């Protein structure tokens, strides 16, 4: 962390470096054990504020920083994501990444071996950042193995002994102490010097049931040093390990499709092990399916409503013909701005379709008005007249909405506009 801090300070804007790429940065190392998202002290999060006056594009700065950090701090896994997208990824899937490859199984060593093979496979996929395997390391532990025969001889259960050990070492809240308007938990546990004296932990005395006296822990268990994983993550009661990565200059759907194809072809899973794909991709897939389904239902609903208003299939189809025509402009806007089709852009297409159909209804309604109220015949001259008379209100409505969205399109690369930018573009 110190080396990375020094690197960012060198890039920070100052009197000596007025064109510095970074205005300021903050770092958070680890999270509290009782935090909603606990994190080891071996993991750090940086939030950088880029200098808009540096004269360089944000993507170019990030590429340079990543390349230099990988050379200066080898062995450190680095992931880059916008703060808002970072939080959304964790909320939707519990993983801080756009793509999460989850391997489920029973044996942790096998899971780690499979994760390294998947990581090697994903590294060769173009348009994907270097994958990161969930950090699980073997650490020193104190192992207390209860002996079943001795437990049965003394009439004790594993749960009873485990509860005593938990109270002695970790503590148990038995009451609260009031001091003015403040409350403090009253915790019962061993004194600090006894809690850390593992050599004499076997002398801990345990009460026998029915007031039959006490017995020392060493008469019930084998106590010794050992190793174990620093974290065990489960999902749906199954152990799992996660390989994380993000897309870079590539749309999410095609990247996941290629990853799935390569992993299924190059990685063979033992019996009882399986892979799931999550992250933003998972929520995007669900949202896309839902939006497409609701859009299809909406089109059918519009068709039924229009048939009630205008009992002619030809007239209704003429109004709905505005949908594909309007979508052509939305697709061109995404191509010009080099964006991919996302859930946000789908929302923009739905809004665009509603505006296009509304304009079509206004035109057709005015055609009928001219024929019924003013005696016009259905001729080319009547269509031209009706279109010109409705051109001003339709154009003013469209321009008002379009001009209001221009600032979002021009500043779409700024942090916090990841969702509004595709909607405004379409």
C-alpha positions in Angstrom: 0.0 0.0 0.0 2.9 2.4 0.8 4.3 1.9 -2.7 1.0 2.6 -4.3 0.5 5.6 -2.1 3.8 7.0 -3.2 2.9 6.4 -6.9 -0.3 8.3 -6.6 1.4 11.2 -4.8 3.8 11.5 -7.7 0.8 11.8 -10.1 -1.1 14.2 -7.8 -1.7 17.8 -8.9 0.6 20.3 -7.0 2.4 23.6 -7.5 5.4 21.7 -8.9 3.1 19.5 -11.0 0.1 21.6 -12.2 -0.8 19.1 -14.9 -0.9 16.2 -12.4 -3.4 13.5 -13.5 -4.9 13.0 -10.0 -6.5 15.7 -7.9 -6.7 13.7 -4.7 -7.1 10.1 -3.6 -8.3 8.2 -0.5 -7.4 4.7 0.7 -9.3 2.2 2.9 -7.4 -0.8 4.0 -9.5 -3.7 5.3 -12.9 -3.5 7.0 -14.1 -4.2 10.5 -14.8 -7.8 11.4 -18.5 -6.9 12.2 -18.8 -4.7 9.1 -21.6 -5.6 6.6 -18.8 -6.4 4.0 -15.9 -7.6 6.1 -12.5 -7.4 4.3 -9.0 -8.5 5.3 -6.3 -6.0 5.9 -4.5 -7.4 2.9 -7.0 -5.7 0.6 -7.1 -2.0 0.0 -9.6 0.2 -1.9 -8.5 3.5 -3.6 -10.9 6.2 -4.8 -9.2 8.6 -7.3 -10.4 12.0 -8.4 -9.0 12.7 -11.9 -7.8 16.1 -12.9 -9.9 17.4 -15.9 -7.2 19.9 -16.7 -4.4 17.4 -17.2 -5.0 17.3 -20.9 -5.3 13.5 -21.0 -8.2 11.2 -21.4 -9.3 9.2 -18.3 -8.9 5.8 -20.1 -5.3 6.7 -21.1 -4.4 7.7 -17.6 -5.8 4.4 -16.1 -3.9 2.3 -18.7 -0.6 4.0 -17.7 -1.3 3.7 -14.0 -2.2 0.0 -14.3 0.9 -0.8 -16.5 3.3 1.0 -14.1 1.7 -0.5 -10.9 2.0 -4.1 -12.3 5.7 -3.5 -12.9 6.4 -1.8 -9.6 4.2 -4.0 -7.3 4.3 -7.5 -8.9 2.1 -10.1 -7.4 -0.6 -7.6 -6.4 -4.0 -8.1 -8.0 -5.5 -4.8 -9.2 -9.1 -4.2 -10.3 -10.5 -0.9 -11.7 -14.1 0.2 -11.7 -16.3 3.2 -11.2 -17.4 3.7 -7.5 -21.1 3.5 -8.4 -20.7 0.5 -10.6 -18.5 -1.1 -7.9 -21.3 -0.7 -5.3 -24.0 -1.9 -7.8 -21.9 -5.1 -8.6 -21.7 -6.0 -4.9 -25.4 -5.3 -4.3 -26.6 -7.5 -7.1 -24.2 -10.4 -6.8 -22.0 -10.0 -3.7 -19.0 -9.6 -5.9 -17.0 -6.5 -6.7 -16.8 -7.1 -10.5 -18.8 -7.1 -13.7 -18.1 -10.8 -14.3 -17.9 -13.4 -11.5 -17.1 -17.0 -12.3 -18.2 -19.0 -9.2 -16.9 -22.6 -8.8 -18.9 -24.7 -6.3 -17.6 -27.8 -4.7 -16.7 -29.5 -1.4 -12.9 -29.6 -1.2 -11.1 -26.2 -0.9 -7.8 -27.5 -2.4 -9.6 -28.7 -5.5 -11.5 -25.4 -5.8 -8.2 -23.5 -5.7 -6.7 -25.7 -8.4 -9.7 -25.3 -10.6 -9.7 -21.5 -10.1 -6.1 -21.3 -11.3 -7.0 -23.2 -14.4 -10.0 -21.0 -15.1 -7.9 -17.9 -14.5 -5.3 -19.1 -17.0 -8.1 -19.7 -19.5 -9.8 -16.3 -19.0 -6.5 -14.4 -19.3 -6.3 -15.0 -23.0 -9.8 -13.6 -23.7 -9.5 -10.2 -25.5 -11.3 -7.2 -24.0 -11.2 -8.6 -20.4 -9.1 -7.2 -17.6 -6.6 -9.6 -15.9 -8.8 -12.0 -13.7 -8.4 -12.1 -10.0 -9.0 -15.2 -7.8 -10.7 -14.7 -4.5 -7.9 -14.4 -1.9 -7.9 -17.6 0.3 -4.7 -18.3 2.1 -3.6 -21.0 4.6 -2.9 -19.4 8.0 -1.8 -20.7 11.3 -4.5 -21.8 13.7 -5.1 -23.4 17.0 -6.9 -26.7 16.6 -9.0 -28.2 19.4 -10.2 -31.7 18.5 -12.7 -33.1 20.9 -12.4 -36.9 21.5 -15.8 -38.6 21.2 -15.0 -41.5 23.7 -14.0 -39.1 26.4 -17.1 -36.9 25.8 -19.3 -39.9 26.1 -17.5 -41.1 29.3 -18.1 -37.8 31.1 -21.6 -37.3 29.6 -20.8 -34.1 27.7 -21.8 -32.9 24.2 -19.7 -31.1 21.6 -22.1 -28.2 21.6 -21.8 -27.8 25.4 -18.0 -27.7 25.3 -18.0 -25.5 22.2 -20.2 -23.0 24.0 -17.8 -22.8 27.0 -14.8 -22.3 24.7 -16.6 -19.6 22.7 -17.5 -17.8 26.0 -14.0 -18.1 27.3 -12.1 -17.0 24.2 -14.5 -14.8 22.3 -16.8 -13.7 25.1 -20.6 -13.6 25.6 -22.8 -10.6 26.3 -24.8 -11.3 29.4 -26.2 -7.9 30.2 -25.9 -4.1 29.6 -24.5 -1.3 31.8 -26.3 2.0 31.7 -24.3 5.2 32.1 -26.5 8.2 31.6 -28.0 8.0 28.1 -25.4 5.5 26.9 -25.5 1.7 27.0 -22.5 -0.7 27.1 -22.5 -4.4 26.7 -21.4 -6.5 29.6 -19.1 -9.1 28.2 -17.9 -12.2 30.1 -14.7 -13.9 29.0 -11.2 -14.9 30.2 -8.7 -12.3 31.1 -6.5 -11.2 28.2 -3.3 -12.9 29.4 -5.2 -16.3 29.8 -7.0 -15.9 26.4 -3.7 -15.8 24.6 -1.9 -18.4 26.7 -2.6 -21.2 24.3 0.0 -23.5 25.9 -2.1 -23.6 29.1 -5.5 -23.6 27.4 -5.8 -27.3 28.2 -6.1 -26.4 31.9 -9.4 -24.7 31.3 -11.9 -26.3 33.7 -15.3 -27.4 32.5 -18.3 -28.1 34.8 -19.7 -31.6 34.5 -23.5 -32.1 34.5 -25.4 -32.9 37.7 -22.8 -31.2 39.8 -20.3 -34.0 39.4 -17.4 -31.6 39.7 -15.1 -30.2 37.0 -12.7 -31.6 34.4 -9.8 -30.0 32.4 -10.2 -29.4 28.7 -7.0 -31.5 27.9 -8.9 -34.5 29.3 -11.4 -34.1 26.5 -9.5 -32.8 23.5 -6.3 -32.7 21.6 -4.9 -29.2 21.4 -2.2 -28.2 19.0 -1.2 -25.9 16.2 -2.4 -26.4 12.6 -3.2 -24.5 9.4 -6.5 -23.6 7.8 -8.0 -21.2 5.2 -8.3 -17.6 6.3 -11.9 -17.5 4.9 -14.5 -20.0 3.8 -17.2 -18.6 1.5 -20.4 -20.5 0.9 -23.4 -20.0 -1.3 -26.6 -22.1 -1.0 -24.7 -24.2 1.6 -21.9 -25.1 -0.9 -18.3 -24.0 -0.7 -17.4 -21.7 -3.6 -14.5 -19.7 -4.9 -14.8 -16.7 -7.2 -12.7 -15.5 -10.2 -13.4 -11.8 -10.9 -12.8 -9.7 -14.0 -14.2 -6.7 -15.8 -14.6 -5.8 -19.5 -12.4 -3.3 -21.2 -13.5 -1.7 -24.5 -15.9 -4.6 -25.1 -19.5 -5.3 -24.4 -20.4 -7.5 -21.4 -22.6 -10.1 -23.2 -20.1 -11.1 -25.9 -17.2 -11.2 -23.4 -19.2 -13.6 -21.1 -20.2 -15.7 -24.1 -16.6 -16.2 -25.1 -15.5 -16.9 -21.5 -18.2 -19.6 -21.1 -17.2 -21.2 -24.4 -13.5 -21.3 -23.6 -14.0 -22.5 -20.0 -16.4 -25.3 -21.0 -13.9 -26.4 -23.7 -10.6 -26.2 -21.7 -11.6 -26.9 -18.1 -12.8 -30.3 -17.0 -14.7 -30.3 -13.7 -14.6 -33.3 -11.3 -17.9 -34.9 -10.3 -19.8 -32.8 -7.8 -18.3 -29.5 -9.0 -20.0 -26.9 -11.2 -19.6 -23.3 -12.4 -22.0 -20.4 -12.2 -21.6 -17.0 -13.9 -22.7 -13.9 -11.9 -21.8 -10.3 -11.3 -23.4 -7.5 -13.3 -23.8 -10.0 -16.2 -26.2 -12.1 -14.2 -28.5 -9.1 -13.2 -28.2 -7.7 -16.8 -29.3 -11.0 -18.3 -32.3 -11.2 -16.0 -33.2 -7.5 -16.5 -32.8 -7.9 -20.3 -35.2 -10.9 -20.4 -37.7 -9.1 -18.3 -37.5 -5.9 -20.3 -37.9 -7.7 -23.6 -40.9 -9.7 -22.3 -42.6 -6.6 -21.0 -41.8 -4.7 -24.2 -43.5 -7.4 -26.2 -46.5 -7.3 -23.9 -46.6 -3.5 -24.3 -46.6 -3.8 -28.1 -49.5 -6.2 -28.0 -51.3 -3.9 -25.6 -50.7 -0.9 -27.8 -52.0 -2.9 -30.8 -55.2 -3.8 -28.9 -55.8 -0.2 -27.7 -55.2 1.2 -31.2 -57.6 -1.4 -32.7 -60.3 -0.1 -30.4 -59.6 3.5 -31.4 -59.0 2.8 -35.1 -60.7 -0.5 -36.2 -58.4 -1.0 -39.1 -55.3 -3.2 -39.1 -53.7 -1.2 -41.8 -54.0 2.1 -39.8 -52.7 0.4 -36.6 -49.7 -1.1 -38.4 -49.0 2.3 -40.0 -48.8 3.9 -36.5 -46.7 1.0 -35.1 -44.4 1.4 -38.2 -42.9 4.3 -36.3 -41.2 1.9 -33.9 -38.5 0.3 -36.1 -38.0 3.7 -37.9 -37.2 5.4 -34.5 -35.1 2.5 -33.3 -32.8 2.9 -36.4 -31.7 6.3 -35.0 -31.2 4.9 -31.5 -28.9 2.1 -32.9 -26.9 4.7 -35.0 -26.5 6.8 -31.8 -25.0 3.8 -29.9 -22.7 3.0 -32.8 -21.5 6.6 -33.2 -20.8 6.9 -29.4 -19.2 3.4 -29.4 -21.6 2.0 -26.8 -22.9 -1.5 -26.4 -26.5 -2.6 -25.9 -27.2 -2.5 -22.1 -30.2 -2.5 -19.8 -30.0 1.3 -19.6 -30.1 1.6 -23.4 -33.0 -0.8 -23.6 -34.9 1.6 -21.3 -34.0 4.4 -23.7 -35.4 2.4 -26.6 -38.7 1.8 -24.7 -39.0 5.5 -24.0 -38.2 6.3 -27.6 -40.8 3.9 -28.8 -43.5 5.5 -26.7 -42.6 8.9 -28.1 -42.7 7.6 -31.7 -46.1 5.9 -31.3 -47.5 9.0 -29.6 -46.4 11.2 -32.6 -48.0 8.7 -35.0 -51.3 8.8 -33.1 -51.2 12.6 -33.2 -50.8 12.5 -37.0 -53.5 9.9 -37.7 -55.9 11.6 -35.3 -55.4 14.9 -37.2 -56.0 13.1 -40.6 -59.3 11.8 -39.3 -60.2 15.3 -38.0 -59.5 16.8 -41.4 -61.7 14.2 -43.2 -64.6 14.4 -40.7 -64.7 18.0 -39.7 -63.4 19.8 -42.9 -64.6 17.3 -45.5 -61.1 16.5 -46.8 -60.7 13.4 -48.9 -57.9 10.9 -48.2 -55.5 12.2 -50.7 -51.8 13.0 -50.9 -52.6 16.7 -50.4 -54.5 15.9 -47.2 -51.7 13.8 -45.8 -49.2 16.6 -46.6 -51.4 19.2 -45.1 -52.0 17.2 -41.9 -48.3 16.4 -41.5 -47.3 20.0 -41.9 -49.9 21.2 -39.4 -48.7 18.7 -36.8 -45.0 19.2 -37.6 -44.5 22.2 -35.3 -46.0 20.7 -32.1 -44.3 17.3 -32.7 -40.9 18.9 -33.5 -41.1 21.2 -30.5 -41.8 18.4 -28.1 -39.0 16.3 -29.5 -36.5 19.2 -29.5 -37.4 20.0 -25.9 -36.7 16.5 -24.8 -33.6 16.2 -26.9 -32.0 19.5 -25.8 -32.7 18.6 -22.2 -30.7 15.4 -22.6 -27.7 17.0 -24.5 -25.8 17.7 -21.3 -26.0 14.1 -20.2 -24.7 12.9 -23.6 -21.8 15.4 -23.6 -20.8 14.6 -20.0 -21.6 10.9 -20.2 -18.0 9.8 -19.3 -18.2 11.6 -16.0 -18.5 9.5 -12.8 -22.1 8.9 -11.7 -23.6 9.0 -15.2 -23.1 5.4 -16.1 -26.8 4.7 -16.2 -28.2 8.0 -17.6 -25.6 8.2 -20.4 -27.0 5.3 -22.5 -30.6 6.4 -21.9 -29.9 9.9 -23.0 -27.9 8.7 -26.1 -30.8 6.6 -27.4 
